[in-house]
Amino acid sequence: MTTKTPLLHAQDAGGPKGVVMREEDCADPRLEILMGHDVVKIRQKPRGCFCEWCCGSCCCGLCEWENEYHVVSKDKKHTLMKGRERSSCLCRACCGDRRSFRMAMETEGKDEDRSPVFEMDRPWHCRWFCFPCSFCTQVINVYSHGRPLGHVRERCWICTPHLNVWDERDTLRYTMVGENMCCRCSLCSGACCWCIKCCPDFTFSIRDGVSGHEEGTVTKKFSGVGKELFTNADNYKMKFPPNASPNDRALLVSASVLIDYLYFEREVITEPGDDD
């Protein structure tokens, strides 16, 4: 006798209608909290801002604090998840935005299960000149309770950054493309730093891995003059693809964290705007 795997409808968790996924595909039931939000904000919490600014000016950036990220609802009233980078001080000082790290994302509240919902693991890869080659592309692996959810890998690019989002079966789920990111390569960002200040919000489109149609976006939002000038703390607005499963959404949150390290960790931007 064959037992059918029960189906879970996304709207049962408050998410978009019409999205059906197998229960076994959800690595952790707590991931379903992301199904209740079509749009979330990913906010980097400023830590050691004064120390970072002073040492960045006087000590060649030798004082770099661990990054901490909060995934919050669109109205910013509810913190859905949060995680802090785990890396050595030496690695942060010597490797900068190329550093390896681990990050465990946990839910807010008083859940009995205090284990991480999912974890990110970024190995150290060389990053050379302004465009990465096949040997220097960056990757972040995502796990939940030891089970691989997939990984996000940077593609070779010259002017327009591309990242591929793969699931645990090595199926290409999404491609993320930096639509107005030509000035973000290492060479151009140094030469055009004053021009970058006048740029609008930076946006990555999330395209289906098969059809190539745009289904969502990740937008780097202006964080305020004080935060942009004196810290590396950044804000992102994530619009999930409507058919994204809980595991897919964990991968896309991880992709946003990788984007922050790759393209915005060292920047100073003072464009006007607001994270609507």
C-alpha positions as CSV (number, residue, x, y, z in Angstrom):
1,M,0.0,0.0,0.0
2,T,1.4,3.4,-1.0
3,T,1.2,6.3,1.3
4,K,0.8,9.7,-0.3
5,T,2.9,12.5,0.9
6,P,0.6,15.2,2.3
7,L,0.5,18.5,0.5
8,L,0.8,21.9,2.2
9,H,-0.8,25.0,0.7
10,A,1.1,28.2,1.1
11,Q,-2.1,30.1,1.9
12,D,-2.5,28.0,5.0
13,A,0.6,29.9,6.4
14,G,-0.8,33.2,5.2
15,G,1.2,33.2,1.9
16,P,0.2,33.7,-1.7
17,K,-2.6,31.5,-3.1
18,G,-2.0,28.8,-5.6
19,V,1.4,27.7,-4.3
20,V,1.5,24.1,-3.4
21,M,4.5,22.2,-2.0
22,R,5.2,18.8,-0.5
23,E,5.5,18.8,3.3
24,E,8.7,16.8,3.0
25,D,10.3,19.7,1.0
26,C,10.2,22.0,4.0
27,A,13.4,21.3,5.9
28,D,12.1,23.0,9.1
29,P,8.5,23.9,9.9
30,R,9.6,27.3,11.2
31,L,10.6,28.2,7.6
32,E,6.9,28.5,6.9
33,I,7.0,31.9,8.6
34,L,8.5,33.2,5.4
35,M,5.5,32.0,3.4
36,G,3.3,34.5,5.2
37,H,5.2,37.4,3.6
38,D,5.5,38.3,-0.1
39,V,7.9,41.1,0.8
40,V,10.5,41.2,3.7
41,K,13.2,43.6,4.7
42,I,16.7,42.4,5.5
43,R,18.4,44.8,7.8
44,Q,22.0,44.8,8.9
45,K,22.3,45.8,12.5
46,P,25.1,48.4,13.1
47,R,27.6,47.0,15.5
48,G,30.7,48.8,16.7
49,C,30.1,51.6,14.2
50,F,32.3,54.2,15.9
51,C,35.2,51.7,16.3
52,E,34.8,50.6,12.6
53,W,34.8,54.2,11.4
54,C,37.8,55.3,13.4
55,C,39.9,52.2,12.6
56,G,38.8,52.3,9.0
57,S,40.2,55.8,8.7
58,C,43.3,55.4,10.9
59,C,44.2,51.7,11.0
60,C,43.4,50.5,7.4
61,G,40.2,48.8,8.5
62,L,41.8,46.4,10.9
63,C,38.7,46.6,13.2
64,E,35.8,44.9,11.5
65,W,32.9,43.6,13.6
66,E,30.8,40.6,12.7
67,N,27.8,41.4,10.5
68,E,24.4,40.8,12.0
69,Y,21.2,40.6,9.9
70,H,17.5,40.8,10.9
71,V,14.8,39.6,8.5
72,V,11.7,41.7,9.3
73,S,8.2,42.1,8.0
74,K,7.4,44.8,5.4
75,D,6.0,47.1,8.0
76,K,9.1,46.5,10.2
77,K,6.9,45.6,13.2
78,H,7.9,41.9,13.4
79,T,11.4,40.4,13.4
80,L,11.0,37.0,11.6
81,M,14.6,35.8,11.9
82,K,18.0,37.0,12.8
83,G,21.6,35.8,12.5
84,R,25.1,36.9,13.3
85,E,28.3,36.1,11.4
86,R,30.8,33.7,13.1
87,S,34.3,34.4,11.9
88,S,37.7,35.1,13.4
89,C,39.0,38.6,14.0
90,L,42.1,37.8,11.9
91,C,40.0,36.6,9.0
92,R,37.9,39.7,9.0
93,A,41.0,42.0,9.2
94,C,43.0,40.2,6.5
95,C,40.4,38.9,4.1
96,G,37.8,41.7,4.3
97,D,34.7,41.0,2.2
98,R,36.2,37.8,0.9
99,R,36.3,36.2,4.4
100,S,34.8,32.9,5.2
101,F,32.1,32.7,7.8
102,R,29.2,30.7,9.2
103,M,25.9,32.3,10.1
104,A,22.9,30.6,11.9
105,M,19.5,32.1,11.4
106,E,17.2,31.8,14.4
107,T,13.6,32.8,14.9
108,E,12.4,35.4,17.4
109,G,10.3,34.4,20.4
110,K,10.4,31.7,23.0
111,D,10.2,28.6,20.9
112,E,11.1,25.4,22.7
113,D,13.4,24.5,19.7
114,R,16.3,26.9,20.0
115,S,18.3,25.3,17.2
116,P,18.9,27.4,14.1
117,V,16.3,27.3,11.4
118,F,19.0,27.3,8.7
119,E,22.7,28.0,8.5
120,M,24.9,29.6,5.9
121,D,28.5,28.5,5.3
122,R,30.7,30.6,3.1
123,P,34.2,29.2,2.3
124,W,37.1,31.4,1.5
125,H,37.6,31.9,-2.3
126,C,40.2,34.1,-4.0
127,R,38.7,37.3,-5.6
128,W,40.9,38.9,-8.2
129,F,40.7,42.2,-10.1
130,C,37.3,43.6,-11.1
131,F,35.7,40.6,-12.7
132,P,35.7,37.1,-11.2
133,C,36.9,34.2,-13.2
134,S,35.7,30.6,-12.8
135,F,38.4,30.0,-10.1
136,C,37.4,33.1,-8.1
137,T,33.6,33.0,-8.0
138,Q,32.1,33.2,-4.6
139,V,29.7,30.7,-3.1
140,I,27.5,30.3,0.0
141,N,26.1,26.9,1.1
142,V,22.9,26.6,3.0
143,Y,21.9,23.9,5.4
144,S,19.0,23.1,7.8
145,H,19.8,20.7,10.7
146,G,22.7,19.2,8.6
147,R,20.5,18.8,5.5
148,P,21.7,20.7,2.4
149,L,19.1,23.1,1.1
150,G,21.2,24.2,-1.8
151,H,23.8,26.9,-2.6
152,V,24.2,30.3,-4.2
153,R,27.2,30.7,-6.6
154,E,28.4,33.8,-8.3
155,R,28.8,33.5,-12.1
156,C,31.7,34.9,-14.2
157,W,30.8,38.5,-15.1
158,I,32.4,41.8,-16.3
159,C,29.9,44.6,-15.9
160,T,26.6,42.9,-14.7
161,P,26.8,40.6,-11.6
162,H,25.0,37.3,-11.9
163,L,24.3,34.8,-9.2
164,N,22.8,31.3,-9.6
165,V,20.6,29.8,-6.9
166,W,20.7,26.0,-6.9
167,D,18.5,23.7,-4.7
168,E,19.7,20.5,-2.9
169,R,19.2,18.5,-6.1
170,D,21.5,20.9,-8.1
171,T,18.5,22.2,-10.0
172,L,18.8,25.8,-11.1
173,R,16.0,27.6,-9.3
174,Y,16.7,31.2,-9.9
175,T,19.2,33.5,-11.5
176,M,19.8,36.9,-9.9
177,V,21.0,39.8,-12.1
178,G,22.3,43.2,-11.0
179,E,20.3,45.5,-13.2
180,N,22.1,48.7,-12.5
181,M,25.3,47.4,-11.0
182,C,27.9,48.2,-13.7
183,C,29.8,50.5,-11.3
184,R,30.0,47.9,-8.5
185,C,33.1,46.0,-9.8
186,S,36.3,46.6,-7.8
187,L,37.9,48.7,-10.4
188,C,35.0,50.9,-11.3
189,S,33.8,51.5,-7.7
190,G,37.1,52.9,-6.8
191,A,37.4,55.2,-9.8
192,C,33.7,56.3,-9.7
193,C,33.1,56.5,-6.0
194,W,31.6,60.0,-6.2
195,C,29.4,59.0,-9.1
196,I,28.1,56.1,-7.1
197,K,26.7,58.5,-4.5
198,C,24.2,59.8,-7.0
199,C,23.0,56.4,-8.1
200,P,19.5,55.2,-7.3
201,D,18.7,52.1,-5.3
202,F,20.6,49.1,-6.6
203,T,18.4,46.2,-7.7
204,F,18.9,42.5,-8.4
205,S,16.1,40.9,-10.4
206,I,15.2,37.3,-9.5
207,R,14.6,35.3,-12.7
208,D,13.2,31.8,-13.0
209,G,15.9,29.3,-13.7
210,V,14.1,27.8,-16.6
211,S,12.0,30.5,-18.3
212,G,14.2,33.5,-17.4
213,H,11.1,35.5,-16.5
214,E,11.5,38.0,-13.7
215,E,9.6,36.9,-10.6
216,G,11.0,38.9,-7.8
217,T,13.6,41.5,-6.8
218,V,16.2,42.3,-4.2
219,T,16.8,46.0,-3.7
220,K,19.6,47.7,-1.7
221,K,17.8,50.6,0.0
222,F,19.3,53.8,1.3
223,S,20.0,53.4,5.1
224,G,20.3,57.1,6.1
225,V,23.2,59.5,5.8
226,G,24.7,58.7,9.3
227,K,24.5,54.9,8.8
228,E,25.8,55.0,5.2
229,L,28.7,57.3,6.1
230,F,29.9,55.7,9.3
231,T,29.0,52.0,9.1
232,N,28.7,49.2,6.6
233,A,25.1,48.5,7.7
234,D,22.8,48.1,4.8
235,N,19.0,47.6,4.2
236,Y,17.5,45.3,1.6
237,K,14.0,44.8,0.3
238,M,13.2,41.3,-0.8
239,K,10.2,40.6,-3.0
240,F,9.9,36.8,-3.1
241,P,8.8,35.0,-6.3
242,P,5.2,33.9,-5.8
243,N,6.0,30.2,-6.3
244,A,9.0,30.1,-4.0
245,S,8.9,27.3,-1.4
246,P,10.2,27.8,2.2
247,N,13.5,26.3,1.2
248,D,13.7,28.6,-1.8
249,R,13.1,31.6,0.4
250,A,15.8,30.6,2.8
251,L,18.2,30.3,-0.2
252,L,17.1,33.8,-1.5
253,V,17.7,35.3,2.0
254,S,21.2,33.7,1.9
255,A,21.7,35.2,-1.5
256,S,20.9,38.6,-0.2
257,V,23.5,38.2,2.5
258,L,26.1,37.1,0.0
259,I,25.3,40.1,-2.2
260,D,25.9,42.4,0.7
261,Y,29.3,41.0,1.3
262,L,30.3,41.0,-2.4
263,Y,29.2,44.4,-3.5
264,F,28.3,46.6,-0.6
265,E,30.6,45.7,2.3
266,R,33.1,48.5,1.7
267,E,30.9,51.2,0.2
268,V,29.9,54.7,1.3
269,I,26.7,55.9,-0.3
270,T,24.7,59.1,0.4
271,E,21.9,59.1,-2.1
272,P,18.5,60.4,-0.9
273,G,15.7,58.0,-0.5
274,D,13.6,55.8,1.8
275,D,13.0,52.1,2.2
276,D,9.4,52.0,1.3
